[in-house]
Amino acid sequence: MMKILMKIVVFPMLSTRWLDFTLIAFVILCLPLMFHLDVMITLNVSFSDILMVLVMFWLITHQENREYLAIVLRRYYLIILYMLLFIYFCIVSMVNYVTNIFIDFPYGISAILKLSVNFIYVVVFLIFFEKYKEELLLLLLRWWKIAALIISFLCIGSVILYQMGIDNAYNLQGRAQATLNDPNLAALYLIISLSLITVLRILSGKKVIINLPVLIILLALTFTASRGGILSLVMSVAIVLFLSFLSARIKELILFLGIASFVFFTILWINQSTDVLNFALERLVNIGTEGDGTSYRLFLWKSAFDMWTKNPFIGVGIGQFIPYSTEMYGNTFYNIPHNTYLSFLTETGAFGLMAFMWFPVFILFRLISGLVIRGEKTYFYLLIGLIALSIQALTINIENIRFVWLFLMIIFVMMKGFHANQEEPLVKTEQ
């Protein structure tokens, strides 16, 4: 009788858990597998979007998951409010569609839909976090590590093949991009991965934070030759080291400087031993020269700011930067601003930019206070990723990138902790 009860009660629970974890693992693995989809307009989507349809169906069909959703709406109301306000001001900006001469209505609708898809990711993962708590976090980070290593090997291998005269889809004129269709996005993914992998090592009780996978990802990052990505990482490390100095955590500061020096000399040794890194390093030192794309970015930024001054409160309309360029200048631009902040400022105005910024800024200051006041180890590495992300957003548009929103969600979940009645970090500071 007991065996029958075990089969009826325990086996379904185990099978449900196994399926939940399997779906999450595949979603994380597929996040960086991106491709372009042409449906009236060109969309940059991920294979994980296809899996997310299955995940949502799986969640809806189980009553207990709907109960967890109710808990998520209460417990994580701040991020839910953020998402709703953000979408609201994007919709408000569409009021200017009736005043603009040139509009691209399908693109505007798609911009809101793409943001909504990102928020669906957030809600779905929050349900799983509430359901499995720390166990789900560790699972997510482990599979993220595997996915990041796969992308890193693709980056390194593609550039080596290119240097051998074999062109391939995983690089762009000698710059590694793997499956992310853009070297700058590949760099952003690798930087976020560095942050999360080091957090995983802390949560796993490892004393040595920098290991072989971290070195491989750093090497892959160099192969992207992304000036915005590499410089944002260097600047974020410098800022966090300064904050660590203010918090009087000299031991961790010296240790990290030692590790950073080792990584620097390793890359320098590789560069002296082979020519494979020459292109990336030369591109870094030549930043700001004419004809390398920098001057065109500056032109787009100035144009975006000028457009905003014409519509300071609600912008020219979500997704209307390119159509409005025809109206304002008589010439149609072929690129978006390549600046996340200016994009929202131009298209959704000051209200839209504030709706976009307030939650990441809130998280940033919570991390800084946790590092400076309490000396949280995980905050050190989460801050490096978040600050680098914020800096790189100055040179590319990141608002529709799935892993960016999941990164913000992971930080928020770790700050909240998994105790229903406590506002504590997941990892306690060692005394």
N, C-alpha and C positions, 0 to 999 in steps of 0.2 A: 504493500500500500504506500509506503514511504517513497519507494522508487517511482511509482506512478505520479505521486504529487511533485516530486523533483522534476520529472519530465514536463509536467504541465506548467509549473510555476517558474522553475529556475532556467530551463532551456530557452523559453521565449525571451526571458530577460537578457540572457547572455547573447542570444542571436540579435536582439535589438541593439544592444551595446556594440556588438561587433560590426553591425551594419552602419551604425552612427559613426564609429571611428573610421571605418573604411571609406565612407563618403567624404568625411572631413580630410582624410589623408590625400585622397585623389584631388579634391578641390585645391588644396595647398600645392600639390605637385603641378597642377595645371595652371595655376595663377600666372606664371611668367610665360606660358605658351600662348602668345598673342598673334593675331592675324587681322588683316583688313577685310572688312565685309562691305560690299557695295550694295546698299539698298536705298536708292534715290540719292543718298550721300554716302561718303566713305566713313565707316565706323571702325574704330580700333577696339576689338573685342578679344576676349580670352576664352580658351577652351573650358575654363572653369565655369563660364556662364552657362554652358550646356549642362554641366553637372549640377549647377545650382537649381535648375528646373526640377531635376530629380530629387534634390535635397528638400526643396520646398514642398513637393508633393508628399514626400515621406513624413515631413513634419506635420502637415495638415491632416494626414490620415490617422494620426495618433492623438487621442484625447489628452494624454499626459503632457504632450508638447504644447498644446494650446494652454494648458495650465501654467507651464513654464513661461510662456509668452506673457501672461498676465503678471507674473513675478518680475520679468524683465522690464515691463513698462513702468512698474513701480520703483524698482531698484535702480535702474539706469535711466531714469526720467530725464536727466540732464542731457545726455547724448541724443535721446529721442527728441527732446525740445529743440536741440541744435539742428537736427536734420530737418524738422518741420519748418523752422524759421528760415533756414537756408533755401529750401524749396519755395517757400512762400514769397520771399523777396525776388527770387528768379522769375516767378510767375508775374509779380507786380511789374517787373521791368518790361514785360511784354505789352504794357499799356502804350509804349512808344511805337509799337508796330503801326499804329494808325496814323502816326505823325511822320514816320520816315517815308521817303520816296521809294527807296530800294530796300526790300526786306527778303530774307530767306526763311520763310515760315517753317518749312520742314526741318531745317537745321536747328532752329530755336526749340522746336518740340523735342527733337532728338537730344539736345543738350540737357533738357530737364529729365528726359527718360534715362539718360546715361547716369546722371547724378542719382536718380531714384534707384537704379540697379545697384550702385555702390552702397546705398543705405540699406537695401535688402540684404546684402552681404553682412553688414554690421548686425542687423537684427537677428538673422539666422545664427550667426556665430555667438551672439549673446545668449540665445536660447541654449545652445550647446554648453556654453560656459556655466550657465546657471544649473544645468543638468549634471555636469560631470566635474565642474570646478577645477582644482589643481591638476587632476588627471588629464583633462582636456587641454590645458595650457601646455603641459609637458609634451603631449602627443603632437600638438600643433607645431611647437618649436622644433621637435625632432624632425618632422617631415619637412618643415621649412628649411632646415639645415641640408637635408638630402636634395631638395629642389635647388637650393643655392649652389651646391657643389656641382650638380648637373649643368646648370647655367654657366658656372665658372669654367668647367672643362670645355664646354662648347665655345666660350669666348677665347680661351687660350689656344685650343686646337684650330679654330677658324683663322686666327691671325698667323699661326705657324704655317698653315697651309697656304695662306695668301702670300706669305714671304717666300714660299717655295714655288710660287707662280700658279697656284691652284685657287681660283676664285670660288666663292661659295656664298650661300644665302645668309650665313651667320656672321658676316662682317660687312661693313660699309666702307669701301675704299681703304681697307687696311685697319679699320676701327672695329673692334669686337662689338657685336650687338646681340649675339645669340638669337633667341626666339622673341625678343622684345621689339624688333623692328626699328630700333633707334639706339645708338650708343649711349646717349644721355639717359634714356630710360633704363638701359642695362646697368649703367653706373649707379643710378638711384636704387634699383632693386638690390644690388650687391651691397650698398652702404647700409640699407635697412637690414639686410640679412646679417651683416657683421654685428650690428647692434643686438639683434635677437639671438644670434648664436652665442655671443658672450654672456647674455642673460641666461641662456639655457645652461651654460657651464656653471654659473653661480648657483642656479636652482638645483643642479645635480650634485652640488657639493664639491666641485673641482677647485683646487687651489690655483692651478695654472690656467689663466683665462685665455691666453693666446696659444693656440695649438695649430696643427698642420692645416685643418680645414680653413681656419681664419687666414693663414698665410696664402693659401690657394686662392681664396676670394679676393684678397688684397692684390695679388698678382693679376687676376682677371680684371679687377677694377682698373689697373694700370693699362691693360691691353685695350680697354674701351677708348683710351685717349680723350676722355671726356673732361675738358678743362673745368666745366662747371661742377661736375661730380667730384673730381679729385681735389679741387680747391675748396669746395664746400666741406669736404671731410677734414682737410687740414685746418681750416678755420674753426670748425666745430670742436675739434680736438683741443685747439689752443684755448678756446673759450671755456670748455669744461675743465681743462687743467687749471685755468685761472680761478674758476669757482672752487675747485678742490683745494687750491692754495688758501682761499678765503676761509674754507671750512677747517683749515689746519690739519688736513689729512695728508701729512707729509709722506708717510710710508707708502700709501697707494700712489701718490704723485711720483715719487722716485721710481717705484716699480714700473709704472706705466711708461715713464720716460725711457727707462732701460729697454723695455720691450719695443717701444716705438723706434729707438735707435737701432735695435737689432733688425727690425723690419726694413728700415731705411737702407742699412748697409747691405742687406740681402738683395734688395732690388738693385742697388748700385753695382753689386758684384755680378748679378745677372746681366745688367746692361753692358758691363765691361767684357763679359765672356761671350756675348752674342749680340747681333744687330737687331734682334727681334723687338726690343723696346725702344729703339732709336726714334721711330716715327712718333710714338706716344709722347716721349719726353720732349722732342723737338716741338711738338704741337703745344705743349704746355708752356714752354718758355717763349713762344712766339705769340702769346695772347695779345690781342689788341692791334695786330697788324692789319693793313688794308687787304681786302679780298678774302679774308678767312671767315666771313660770316658775322663777325663782331659788329662791324659798322652797320650792317643791315638790321641787326637786332636793335641797335641804338635808334635807328630810324623808326622801327616799329614801336618802340617804347615811347618815343616822343609823339608819334602819331596817336597812340592810344591815350596819352595824357591830354592831348589837344581835344580829342573826341569827348573825353570825360568833362572837360570844362564847358562843353556845349549842353551837357545833360548831367549836372553834378549829383542829383539826388537818386534817380532811378536808372540812370544810364541810357544807352542807346537801344537796349533790349538784349536779352540773353541770346547769344549766338549770332549777333549782328555786327561784329567788328568788321568783317570783310565786306558785307553789303553796304555798310554805312561809309566805308572808305570811298566808294564810288560817289556817294552823295556829297561827301565833304571835300574830296580832293579831285573828283573827276576821273580818277584812275582807280581801278580795282586791285586791291592787294590780294596776293595769293597765299599769304600766311597769316596765322593768328599771332598775337603779340609775343609769343615765347616768353611770357612772364605771367605767372598765375595771378598775382596780385593786381597787375594792371588790367588783365583780362576781365576780372570781376569788377574792378573800379569802372572800367569803360562801359561794360555791358549791363551791369546791375547798379551802378552808382555807389555813392557812399554808404547807403543803407545795405546794399547787397554785400559790399566788401566787409562791413562790420559783422553782418550775419555769418559770413564765411570765416572771419578771423577770430571771433571771440572765444570759441571753444578750444582751438589749438593754442591760443595764448594762455588760456586758463590752465591747460595741461602743462604748458611750458613753465609757468611760474610755480605750479605745484611740484614739478620735478626739481626745479632750482631750489626751492625751499627745503624739499626733502633731502637734497644733496648737501646743501650748506649747513642746515640746522641739525639734521639727524645723521648725515653721512651715509645714506642708503647706497649700497654698492651697485645694485641694479640700476639705480637712477643715473649713475655715472655713465653707463653705456647706453641707456635709453636716451639720455640727453644728447649724446654724440649723434645718434641717429636722427633725433627730432630736429636739432639745430642744423645739421647738414641738409636735411629735407627742406627746412625753411629757407636756407640759403639757395639751394638749387632751384627752388620754386621761382627765384628771380630770373632764371634763364630758360625755363621750360614750363609748359602747362601740365600740371599734375592732377587736376581736379577729377579726371575720369579714370584714374589708375586704381585698380582694385586693391593692390597690396598697400598703397598709401593709406587708405581708409582702414584697412585691417590693422595696420601698424598703430594708428591712433587709437583704435578700439582696444588693442592689447595693452597699450600703456594705461588707458583709463581703467580697464579691468584690474590691472595689477595695483593701481593706486587705490582702488576701492577695496581690494581684497575679496576673499570669498566667505567672510563671516557676515551673516545676514544683518546683525545689529551693530556692526563696528565699521568705522571708516579708517581702516588700517592698511598699510602696504602688505602685499603678499609675503615679502621676505623681510624678516626682522634684521635690524642692525646687530652685528656681533659686538658683544661687549668686551 
